[in-house]
Amino acid sequence: MAKLSKKYADAMKKIDKSKLYDVDEAVALLKDIAKAKFDETVEVHYKMGVDGRHADQQIRGAIVLPHGTGNSKKVLVIAKGEKAEEAKAAGADFVGAEDMVEKIQKENWFDYDVIVATPDMMGLIGRLGRVLGPKGLMPNPKSGTVTFDLTKAVNEIKAGKVEYRLDKTNIIHCSVGKISFENDKLVENLNALTEAINKARPAAAKGTYLRSVVITSTMSPGIKLNAAKL
């Protein structure tokens, strides 16, 4: 643990805490201080100027990042008949209906990253609200996970689609790639995500929308971005 702490302390010394970094500079610095022996995930955290307790100030959506996330996501599709066959052909990892819902209920099964469902299956999935809700796994039309176009949904998730949503502290947390990505690819992913979040600004939001933006990696301290330039 001491060795890890020394690496972290060394990384901290390279970050000017009083400075707000431009995206390009922040990504270059993050890659310089990331010293883990595995391919760290790069994350961005947006502190939003909204109050998520109000329905008209909620922020939620999804975007396919230009260069993906570097992660291969497992997709569970809840569908029947022709739609189930479509999901299998599209490359879904698991496909089913009552059998999958029962597996989740009885076995506490979570060996997947995203659930996609056809609209007619939402009544069935509603039984799992208390289980899936807290884990952020409940399918939602706004994130494109409740749809009859299963081919598009599965392909987008496999291509690097990320969902963004406000948490209880009015922060949005998202992965934008891996530390092994080229600098310009991380910058493009981050800019694309920021643009999507800016476009999703609720009409009821007042004042500063992006209060603060921090970029970090799995084992590294955060670097503050100049939110005014995003």
C-alpha positions in Angstrom: 0.0 0.0 0.0 2.9 2.4 0.7 4.1 2.0 -2.8 0.7 2.9 -4.2 0.6 5.9 -1.9 3.9 7.1 -3.1 2.8 6.9 -6.7 -0.4 8.8 -5.8 1.6 11.4 -3.9 4.0 11.8 -6.9 1.0 12.2 -9.2 -0.5 14.8 -6.9 2.7 16.9 -7.1 2.3 17.2 -10.9 -1.2 18.6 -10.7 -1.6 22.4 -10.0 -4.7 22.4 -7.8 -5.3 26.1 -8.4 -5.4 25.7 -12.1 -8.3 24.9 -14.5 -6.8 22.8 -17.3 -7.8 22.9 -21.0 -9.0 19.4 -22.2 -5.9 18.7 -24.3 -3.5 19.6 -21.5 -5.5 17.6 -18.9 -5.6 14.5 -21.0 -1.8 14.7 -21.6 -1.2 15.2 -17.9 -3.5 12.3 -16.9 -1.6 10.0 -19.2 1.7 11.1 -17.7 0.6 10.4 -14.1 -1.2 7.1 -14.7 1.3 4.5 -13.5 -0.9 1.4 -12.9 0.2 -1.9 -14.4 -3.2 -2.3 -16.1 -5.1 -0.3 -18.7 -6.9 2.2 -16.4 -10.3 3.5 -17.3 -10.6 7.2 -17.9 -13.6 8.9 -16.3 -15.1 12.3 -16.3 -17.3 13.7 -13.5 -19.6 16.7 -14.1 -21.0 18.7 -11.1 -24.2 20.1 -12.5 -26.0 23.3 -11.6 -29.4 21.6 -11.4 -31.5 20.1 -8.6 -32.3 16.5 -9.6 -35.0 16.3 -6.9 -37.2 18.2 -9.4 -38.5 16.1 -12.3 -38.0 19.1 -14.7 -34.3 19.3 -13.9 -33.4 15.7 -14.5 -30.6 15.0 -17.0 -30.5 11.6 -18.7 -29.5 10.3 -22.1 -27.0 8.2 -24.0 -24.4 8.7 -26.7 -22.2 6.5 -28.8 -18.7 7.7 -28.2 -16.7 8.4 -31.4 -13.9 5.9 -30.3 -15.9 3.6 -28.0 -15.0 3.0 -24.3 -12.4 0.3 -24.7 -14.8 -2.1 -22.8 -16.8 -4.9 -24.3 -20.3 -4.8 -22.7 -22.5 -7.8 -22.1 -26.0 -7.2 -23.3 -29.2 -8.9 -22.0 -32.3 -8.5 -24.2 -35.8 -9.1 -22.9 -37.9 -10.0 -25.9 -40.0 -12.7 -27.5 -40.6 -14.3 -30.9 -39.1 -12.6 -33.9 -37.6 -9.8 -31.7 -35.8 -12.4 -29.7 -34.3 -13.9 -32.9 -33.3 -10.3 -34.0 -31.5 -9.7 -30.7 -29.6 -13.0 -31.1 -28.6 -12.1 -34.7 -27.4 -8.7 -33.5 -25.0 -10.2 -31.1 -26.8 -9.9 -27.7 -25.1 -12.0 -25.1 -28.3 -13.2 -23.4 -31.9 -13.3 -24.8 -35.1 -14.3 -23.1 -38.3 -13.2 -21.4 -39.9 -14.8 -18.3 -37.0 -17.2 -18.0 -34.5 -14.3 -17.6 -36.7 -12.3 -15.2 -37.0 -15.4 -13.1 -33.3 -16.0 -13.2 -32.7 -12.4 -11.9 -35.3 -12.8 -9.2 -34.3 -16.3 -7.9 -30.5 -16.2 -8.5 -29.8 -12.5 -8.0 -28.1 -12.8 -11.5 -26.2 -9.7 -12.8 -23.7 -11.2 -15.3 -24.4 -8.4 -17.8 -23.8 -4.7 -18.2 -26.9 -3.4 -20.0 -30.5 -4.6 -20.3 -32.5 -3.8 -23.5 -36.2 -4.6 -23.7 -39.0 -4.2 -26.3 -41.8 -1.9 -25.0 -44.3 -4.8 -24.7 -41.9 -6.5 -22.1 -41.8 -3.5 -19.7 -44.8 -4.8 -17.7 -42.8 -8.0 -17.1 -39.6 -6.1 -16.2 -41.5 -3.8 -13.9 -41.4 -6.6 -11.3 -37.7 -6.1 -11.1 -37.8 -2.4 -10.4 -36.5 -2.6 -6.8 -33.7 -4.9 -7.9 -32.6 -3.2 -11.1 -33.3 0.5 -10.2 -30.6 0.9 -7.6 -28.0 -0.7 -9.9 -29.0 1.6 -12.8 -30.0 -1.3 -15.0 -33.6 -0.5 -15.5 -34.3 -0.1 -19.3 -35.4 3.4 -20.2 -36.6 5.0 -23.5 -34.4 8.1 -22.9 -31.3 5.9 -23.0 -32.5 3.9 -26.0 -32.8 0.7 -24.1 -36.6 0.4 -24.5 -37.1 -0.1 -28.2 -38.3 -2.4 -31.0 -35.2 -1.6 -33.0 -33.0 -4.2 -31.2 -30.4 -4.4 -33.9 -29.6 -0.7 -33.6 -29.7 -0.9 -29.8 -27.3 -3.8 -29.4 -24.9 -2.5 -32.1 -24.7 0.9 -30.5 -24.0 -0.6 -27.0 -21.3 -2.9 -28.5 -19.8 0.1 -30.4 -19.3 2.1 -27.2 -22.5 3.7 -26.2 -22.5 5.3 -22.7 -25.5 6.4 -20.7 -25.3 9.6 -18.7 -27.6 10.4 -15.8 -27.7 12.6 -12.8 -27.0 10.9 -9.4 -28.5 12.0 -6.1 -25.6 14.5 -5.5 -26.3 16.2 -8.9 -23.1 14.7 -10.4 -22.8 12.8 -13.7 -20.1 10.1 -13.9 -19.1 8.6 -17.2 -16.3 6.5 -18.7 -14.7 8.0 -21.8 -12.1 5.4 -22.7 -8.9 3.8 -21.6 -5.6 5.4 -20.7 -4.0 3.5 -23.6 -6.2 5.5 -26.1 -4.3 8.1 -28.1 -4.7 11.6 -26.7 -6.8 13.0 -29.5 -9.3 10.0 -29.2 -9.8 10.7 -25.5 -10.3 14.4 -26.2 -12.8 13.7 -28.9 -14.7 11.2 -26.7 -14.8 13.7 -23.9 -15.9 16.6 -26.1 -18.6 14.5 -27.7 -20.0 13.5 -24.2 -19.8 17.1 -23.0 -21.7 18.4 -26.1 -24.4 15.8 -25.5 -24.8 16.8 -21.9 -24.9 20.5 -22.8 -27.7 19.7 -25.4 -29.6 17.9 -22.7 -29.8 21.0 -20.5 -33.3 21.1 -18.9 -35.3 24.3 -19.7 -35.8 24.7 -15.9 -32.0 24.9 -15.3 -30.9 28.3 -14.1 -27.4 29.9 -13.7 -24.2 28.0 -14.3 -25.0 24.6 -15.9 -21.5 22.9 -15.7 -20.3 23.9 -12.2 -17.1 21.8 -12.3 -15.7 19.1 -14.5 -13.0 16.7 -13.3 -11.1 14.1 -15.4 -9.5 11.1 -13.6 -8.4 7.5 -14.2 -8.8 4.4 -12.0 -5.8 4.9 -9.8 -5.0 8.6 -10.3 -6.1 11.9 -8.6 -8.5 14.1 -10.5 -7.6 17.0 -12.7 -10.0 20.0 -12.9 -11.0 21.2 -16.4 -11.9 24.7 -17.4 -15.7 24.1 -17.5 -16.3 27.5 -19.0 -14.5 26.4 -22.2 -16.5 23.2 -22.6 
